[in-house]
Amino acid sequence: MRMTARLAGIFLSLLMLAGCWSSVELNDRAFVRIVMVDKTDDGYELVLGMPLANRLIPGEVGGSSQSQGQPFTYFSKIDSNLSDAFRKIQNDLSRKITFGQTRVVIIGNRYAEEGIGSLLDLIAREPRVHINANLFVTHGPADQVIQLPLTMERFPSDIFYAYGRRKIATSINFKDILKAHYMGGDFLATRLVFGKTGIMNESNEQNWMGPDGAAVFKGDKMIGSLPGQKAAGALWIQGKPETREITVPSPTDGKVVSLLVERNSTRIRPLFMGDTLTFDIDVKTDLDIVASYSSINLKDHKQLKKMEKSVEDKIRQDVEHSIRLTRQMGTDAFQLNRYLEWKYPKQWNRLSKDWDEFFSKNVEIRCTTDATIRRIGVVKKTFTIEPRKDKEVSK
């Protein structure tokens, strides 16, 4: 009996070494790095960007030689729904499409205004799509990304990774979007702007792209945006303005002083006071002075404290301005209801059905800021050149 049991154990162990019957070899896969979705007159356009394995040469700067061309390409199909567009792309490829490396999803302005419900449904139901992929919204068609030159990065997706890594944009992934959908569906996503710019050693102007504020979503539709500097408060609320520059007027002469955010933390706490709900937003940040056009004497402790007060006032104004704009749109874009659910679950269950109306009328926002200037550099006082006053010469 002991021998039989041993043989059975060995046999079962051998079965476990047989491998997976449904596996697909790496050489038979096509790894999608970027997904683009937009609405056209003919239907929904799906664009998949992926590297070309046969053009990736180890040791080459940028991943390819000039004779072979770019090490990536795009495949596009238009259909009445995204699922059929994906099947058409898959049927045209010799490799099996894999979304395990997808970290970027870009949607066009037209599709965002119509509603991204079909995309959310596809991602929620398709286990192969990575829910940590970040969402971006373009001004105009999404396929403008295809025209971007790779001046400093190897693949187009690396540009968008940098935006999230440097925390210069209001990045949001699909995991957070699905959570927001459960709480009502309001959220912010980074907007992308395109244009032309000149590059050294290039004879012609090149296409250019950069973050430009945030798109405001209610449910699955984009209903507005916070353009440019109007989205500055969003970064403070989300605790993401690290390695970001802020410019404030000097308290002494009103001239600008630029500071670099080194560390930042934001705490949001809900508090019920009778029938009024208050959200306390506390922002703490450490900054370094990087440029000054003011005559302020930073060696003077009192003047340095006044400078910190100017920074605190600027942060508080940005936060209150961003929240005021989103509330005017009828949204809880910063998802403050999550904090209410965590601290007051019973009250949230009572208010959840009428949260939009309650949030616009019965919620007070209080913002407190604490800014500390850690480094002012070796220059305590800005270099200034006083104009020479020539003596009047009598004729």
PyMOL commands that set and color helices and strands:
alter all, ss='L'
color gray80, all
select helices_A, chain A and resi 2-16+26-28+53-55+61-63+82-92+109-114+117-125+142-147+156-166+174-183+228-237+301-328+337-343+345-361
alter helices_A, ss='H'
color red, helices_A
select strands_A, chain A and resi 29-31+34-40+43-51+72-79+96-98+104-107+134-138+187-197+206-218+221-226+245-249+256-273+276-292+363-375
alter strands_A, ss='S'
color yellow, strands_A
deselect
rebuild
show_as cartoon
